[in-house]
Amino acid sequence: MEKEIMTVSQVAEYLQLSEMSTYKLVQEGKIPAFKIGRHWRVKKEDITEFIEKLKRGERL
């Protein structure tokens, strides 16, 4: 079963970005995310939408 909720580390690996770049995108609100305690989590469907926006040439 594929994970629905991903850590920033998993998102970085999925997008083939560094963890620092991914944290920056999350903290700037460019990738929708939420915190559980001190840890950021991202819904897989939000990553899919983020990719689609990039493909359409939308500004982040």
C-alpha angles and dihedrals in degrees: 000000000000118000115253094193119049135192120234088254091055091046090051091052092046093051093038092236131129117266090242092055090047093049089051092052090048095047091048089052094242090121110043110237142153135212128240104191105314095335127095120224129189129201113234091227089057089055089051090052090046089055092047091052090052090049090052089052094244117161116245 
